[in-house]
Amino acid sequence: MGEITIKVADEALVRRLTELAHTHQISPEAEATAILRRATGVPLDRESRLATARRIAALTPHRRQTDATEMLREDRSR
C-alpha cells in the first residue's frame, strides 16, 4: 500500500474535509482518498460508493428510499 503525507496550511480546508468525512461517515483519510480517486478517474471502492449513496440519500431526508428490488418486481409483472 502506498502512502502520501500532505501538509495543509489552510485550516479551513482541513476542517471542510473533516466535515465531509463526518457527513459520509468515513475517516478524513478515506474522504481524501475518495476525492483523489474521483479526480484521477480511478473506480471507487465499495466504501466510497456507499458514502456516495448515503450523500445522495441525505439530499432527501425524512423520505423513504425506494427499494430497487420492489421496482424490478413491479416492472417484471407488467
C-alpha positions as CSV (number, residue, x, y, z in Angstrom):
1,M,0.0,0.0,0.0
2,G,1.4,3.4,-1.0
3,E,1.5,6.3,1.4
4,I,1.3,10.0,0.8
5,T,1.7,12.7,3.5
6,I,0.1,16.0,2.7
7,K,0.7,19.1,4.9
8,V,-2.1,21.5,4.6
9,A,-1.6,25.1,5.8
10,D,-5.2,26.0,5.2
11,E,-7.0,25.0,8.4
12,A,-10.4,25.8,6.7
13,L,-9.7,23.2,4.1
14,V,-8.8,20.6,6.7
15,R,-12.0,21.5,8.6
16,R,-14.1,21.1,5.5
17,L,-12.5,17.8,4.6
18,T,-13.2,16.6,8.2
19,E,-16.9,17.8,7.9
20,L,-17.3,16.0,4.6
21,A,-15.9,12.8,6.1
22,H,-18.2,13.1,9.1
23,T,-21.2,13.6,6.7
24,H,-20.2,10.5,4.8
25,Q,-19.5,8.5,8.0
26,I,-15.9,7.8,7.0
27,S,-12.5,8.9,8.2
28,P,-10.9,12.1,6.8
29,E,-8.2,9.8,5.2
30,A,-10.9,7.8,3.4
31,E,-12.6,11.0,2.3
32,A,-9.3,12.3,0.9
33,T,-8.8,9.0,-0.9
34,A,-12.3,9.2,-2.4
35,I,-11.6,12.7,-3.6
36,L,-8.3,11.6,-5.2
37,R,-10.0,8.6,-6.9
38,R,-12.7,10.8,-8.4
39,A,-10.1,13.4,-9.5
40,T,-7.9,10.8,-11.2
41,G,-10.7,8.7,-12.7
42,V,-9.9,5.6,-10.6
43,P,-13.1,3.5,-9.9
44,L,-14.4,3.9,-6.3
45,D,-14.2,1.1,-3.8
46,R,-17.2,-0.3,-2.0
47,E,-16.8,2.1,1.0
48,S,-16.7,5.2,-1.3
49,R,-19.7,4.0,-3.3
50,L,-21.6,3.6,-0.1
51,A,-20.6,7.1,1.1
52,T,-21.8,8.5,-2.2
53,A,-25.1,6.7,-1.9
54,R,-25.5,8.0,1.7
55,R,-24.7,11.5,0.5
56,I,-27.4,11.3,-2.2
57,A,-29.9,9.8,0.2
58,A,-29.2,12.7,2.6
59,L,-30.4,15.1,0.0
60,T,-34.0,13.9,0.7
61,P,-34.1,13.5,4.4
62,H,-37.2,12.0,6.1
63,R,-38.3,10.3,2.9
64,R,-38.4,6.6,2.4
65,Q,-36.0,5.5,-0.2
66,T,-37.5,3.2,-2.9
67,D,-36.2,-0.4,-2.8
68,A,-34.8,-1.3,-6.2
69,T,-36.0,-4.9,-5.7
70,E,-39.6,-3.7,-5.5
71,M,-39.1,-1.6,-8.6
72,L,-37.7,-4.6,-10.5
73,R,-40.6,-6.9,-9.4
74,E,-43.2,-4.3,-10.5
75,D,-41.5,-3.9,-13.8
76,R,-41.3,-7.6,-14.4
77,S,-45.0,-8.1,-13.6
78,R,-46.1,-5.7,-16.4
